Amino acid sequence: MNHAQQPETDPREEAAKALQAALDRRDNGGRTPR
């Protein structure tokens, strides 16, 4: 498994990014998550 060279994004990483984006959008009421 070559994790150093991976042109296409990992589906799991993509899902995590999408989840984070959704959380950010939902918490976009002035306060920032984290």
C-alpha distance matrix in Angstrom:
0.0 3.8 6.0 8.8 9.4 9.5 13.1 13.5 13.9 12.2 14.9 15.0 15.5 18.0 19.8 20.1 21.4 23.8 25.0 25.6 27.5 29.6 30.4 31.4 33.5 35.2 35.8 37.2 40.7 41.2 39.1 35.5 32.9 31.5
3.8 0.0 3.8 5.4 5.8 7.0 10.6 12.0 12.6 11.9 15.2 15.6 15.2 17.6 20.0 20.0 20.8 23.4 24.9 25.2 26.7 29.2 30.1 30.6 32.8 34.8 35.3 36.3 39.8 40.1 38.2 34.5 32.2 30.8
6.0 3.8 0.0 3.8 5.5 6.0 9.8 10.8 10.5 9.7 13.3 13.2 12.2 14.8 17.3 16.9 17.5 20.5 21.8 21.7 23.4 26.0 26.7 27.1 29.5 31.4 31.8 32.8 36.3 36.5 34.6 30.8 28.5 27.1
8.8 5.4 3.8 0.0 3.8 6.3 9.5 11.7 11.8 12.1 15.9 16.0 14.3 16.7 19.6 18.9 18.9 22.0 23.7 23.1 24.5 27.5 28.1 28.0 30.4 32.7 32.8 33.4 37.0 36.9 35.1 31.3 29.4 27.8
9.4 5.8 5.5 3.8 0.0 3.8 6.4 9.2 10.5 11.5 15.3 16.3 14.8 16.4 19.6 19.6 19.2 22.0 24.1 23.9 24.8 27.7 28.9 28.7 30.7 33.2 33.7 34.1 37.7 37.8 36.3 32.6 30.9 29.7
9.5 7.0 6.0 6.3 3.8 0.0 3.8 5.6 7.0 8.2 11.8 13.3 12.0 13.1 16.4 16.9 16.6 19.0 21.3 21.4 22.2 24.9 26.3 26.4 28.1 30.6 31.4 31.8 35.5 36.0 34.6 31.0 29.1 28.4
13.1 10.6 9.8 9.5 6.4 3.8 0.0 3.8 6.5 9.2 12.2 14.5 12.9 13.0 16.5 17.5 16.4 18.4 21.3 21.4 21.5 24.3 26.2 26.0 27.3 30.0 31.0 31.1 34.8 35.3 34.4 30.9 29.4 29.1
13.5 12.0 10.8 11.7 9.2 5.6 3.8 0.0 3.8 6.5 8.9 11.7 10.6 10.1 13.5 15.0 14.2 15.7 18.6 19.3 19.3 21.7 23.8 24.0 25.0 27.6 28.9 29.2 33.0 33.8 32.9 29.5 27.9 27.8
13.9 12.6 10.5 11.8 10.5 7.0 6.5 3.8 0.0 3.8 6.3 8.5 6.9 6.5 10.1 11.3 10.5 12.3 15.0 15.6 15.9 18.4 20.3 20.6 21.9 24.3 25.5 26.0 29.7 30.6 29.5 26.1 24.2 24.2
12.2 11.9 9.7 12.1 11.5 8.2 9.2 6.5 3.8 0.0 3.8 5.3 5.0 6.0 8.5 9.7 10.3 12.1 14.0 15.1 16.2 18.1 19.7 20.7 22.2 24.1 25.3 26.3 29.9 31.0 29.5 26.1 23.8 23.6
14.9 15.2 13.3 15.9 15.3 11.8 12.2 8.9 6.3 3.8 0.0 3.8 5.4 4.9 6.1 8.5 9.7 10.3 12.1 14.1 15.0 16.3 18.2 19.6 20.7 22.3 24.0 25.2 28.7 30.2 28.8 25.7 23.3 23.5
15.0 15.6 13.2 16.0 16.3 13.3 14.5 11.7 8.5 5.3 3.8 0.0 3.8 5.3 5.1 6.2 8.6 9.8 10.5 12.2 14.1 15.2 16.4 18.2 19.8 20.9 22.3 23.9 27.3 28.6 26.9 23.7 20.9 20.8
15.5 15.2 12.2 14.3 14.8 12.0 12.9 10.6 6.9 5.0 5.4 3.8 0.0 3.8 5.4 5.0 6.1 8.5 9.7 10.4 12.1 14.1 15.1 16.2 18.1 19.7 20.7 22.0 25.5 26.5 24.8 21.4 18.9 18.7
18.0 17.6 14.8 16.7 16.4 13.1 13.0 10.1 6.5 6.0 4.9 5.3 3.8 0.0 3.8 5.4 5.0 6.1 8.6 9.8 10.4 12.2 14.2 15.1 16.3 18.2 19.7 20.7 24.3 25.6 24.4 21.2 19.1 19.6
19.8 20.0 17.3 19.6 19.6 16.4 16.5 13.5 10.1 8.5 6.1 5.1 5.4 3.8 0.0 3.8 5.4 5.0 6.1 8.5 9.7 10.4 12.2 14.0 15.1 16.3 18.1 19.6 23.0 24.6 23.3 20.4 17.9 18.6
20.1 20.0 16.9 18.9 19.6 16.9 17.5 15.0 11.3 9.7 8.5 6.2 5.0 5.4 3.8 0.0 3.8 5.4 5.0 6.1 8.5 9.8 10.5 12.1 14.1 15.2 16.2 17.9 21.3 22.5 20.7 17.6 14.9 15.2
21.4 20.8 17.5 18.9 19.2 16.6 16.4 14.2 10.5 10.3 9.7 8.6 6.1 5.0 5.4 3.8 0.0 3.8 5.4 5.1 6.1 8.6 9.8 10.3 12.1 14.1 15.1 16.0 19.6 20.7 19.4 16.2 14.2 14.8
23.8 23.4 20.5 22.0 22.0 19.0 18.4 15.7 12.3 12.1 10.3 9.8 8.5 6.1 5.0 5.4 3.8 0.0 3.8 5.4 5.0 6.1 8.6 9.7 10.4 12.2 14.1 15.0 18.5 20.2 19.3 16.6 14.8 16.3
25.0 24.9 21.8 23.7 24.1 21.3 21.3 18.6 15.0 14.0 12.1 10.5 9.7 8.6 6.1 5.0 5.4 3.8 0.0 3.8 5.4 5.1 6.2 8.5 9.8 10.5 12.1 14.0 17.1 19.0 17.6 15.0 12.6 14.0
25.6 25.2 21.7 23.1 23.9 21.4 21.4 19.3 15.6 15.1 14.1 12.2 10.4 9.8 8.5 6.1 5.1 5.4 3.8 0.0 3.8 5.4 5.0 6.0 8.5 9.8 10.3 11.9 15.2 16.4 14.8 11.8 9.5 10.8
27.5 26.7 23.4 24.5 24.8 22.2 21.5 19.3 15.9 16.2 15.0 14.1 12.1 10.4 9.7 8.5 6.1 5.0 5.4 3.8 0.0 3.8 5.4 5.0 6.1 8.5 9.8 10.3 13.9 15.4 14.6 12.0 10.9 13.0
29.6 29.2 26.0 27.5 27.7 24.9 24.3 21.7 18.4 18.1 16.3 15.2 14.1 12.2 10.4 9.8 8.6 6.1 5.1 5.4 3.8 0.0 3.8 5.4 5.0 6.1 8.5 9.7 12.9 15.2 14.6 12.7 11.3 13.9
30.4 30.1 26.7 28.1 28.9 26.3 26.2 23.8 20.3 19.7 18.2 16.4 15.1 14.2 12.2 10.5 9.8 8.6 6.2 5.0 5.4 3.8 0.0 3.8 5.4 5.0 6.0 8.3 11.2 13.1 11.8 9.8 7.9 10.6
31.4 30.6 27.1 28.0 28.7 26.4 26.0 24.0 20.6 20.7 19.6 18.2 16.2 15.1 14.0 12.1 10.3 9.7 8.5 6.0 5.0 5.4 3.8 0.0 3.8 5.4 5.1 5.9 9.3 10.6 9.7 7.4 6.8 9.9
33.5 32.8 29.5 30.4 30.7 28.1 27.3 25.0 21.9 22.2 20.7 19.8 18.1 16.3 15.1 14.1 12.1 10.4 9.8 8.5 6.1 5.0 5.4 3.8 0.0 3.8 5.5 5.1 8.4 10.7 11.0 9.8 10.0 13.4
35.2 34.8 31.4 32.7 33.2 30.6 30.0 27.6 24.3 24.1 22.3 20.9 19.7 18.2 16.3 15.2 14.1 12.2 10.5 9.8 8.5 6.1 5.0 5.4 3.8 0.0 3.8 5.5 7.5 10.5 10.4 10.0 9.6 13.2
35.8 35.3 31.8 32.8 33.7 31.4 31.0 28.9 25.5 25.3 24.0 22.3 20.7 19.7 18.1 16.2 15.1 14.1 12.1 10.3 9.8 8.5 6.0 5.1 5.5 3.8 0.0 3.8 5.4 7.5 6.7 6.4 6.6 10.4
37.2 36.3 32.8 33.4 34.1 31.8 31.1 29.2 26.0 26.3 25.2 23.9 22.0 20.7 19.6 17.9 16.0 15.0 14.0 11.9 10.3 9.7 8.3 5.9 5.1 5.5 3.8 0.0 3.8 5.7 6.6 6.8 8.6 12.3
40.7 39.8 36.3 37.0 37.7 35.5 34.8 33.0 29.7 29.9 28.7 27.3 25.5 24.3 23.0 21.3 19.6 18.5 17.1 15.2 13.9 12.9 11.2 9.3 8.4 7.5 5.4 3.8 0.0 3.8 5.8 7.9 10.2 13.8
41.2 40.1 36.5 36.9 37.8 36.0 35.3 33.8 30.6 31.0 30.2 28.6 26.5 25.6 24.6 22.5 20.7 20.2 19.0 16.4 15.4 15.2 13.1 10.6 10.7 10.5 7.5 5.7 3.8 0.0 3.8 6.5 9.8 12.9
39.1 38.2 34.6 35.1 36.3 34.6 34.4 32.9 29.5 29.5 28.8 26.9 24.8 24.4 23.3 20.7 19.4 19.3 17.6 14.8 14.6 14.6 11.8 9.7 11.0 10.4 6.7 6.6 5.8 3.8 0.0 3.8 6.7 9.4
35.5 34.5 30.8 31.3 32.6 31.0 30.9 29.5 26.1 26.1 25.7 23.7 21.4 21.2 20.4 17.6 16.2 16.6 15.0 11.8 12.0 12.7 9.8 7.4 9.8 10.0 6.4 6.8 7.9 6.5 3.8 0.0 3.8 6.5
32.9 32.2 28.5 29.4 30.9 29.1 29.4 27.9 24.2 23.8 23.3 20.9 18.9 19.1 17.9 14.9 14.2 14.8 12.6 9.5 10.9 11.3 7.9 6.8 10.0 9.6 6.6 8.6 10.2 9.8 6.7 3.8 0.0 3.8
31.5 30.8 27.1 27.8 29.7 28.4 29.1 27.8 24.2 23.6 23.5 20.8 18.7 19.6 18.6 15.2 14.8 16.3 14.0 10.8 13.0 13.9 10.6 9.9 13.4 13.2 10.4 12.3 13.8 12.9 9.4 6.5 3.8 0.0
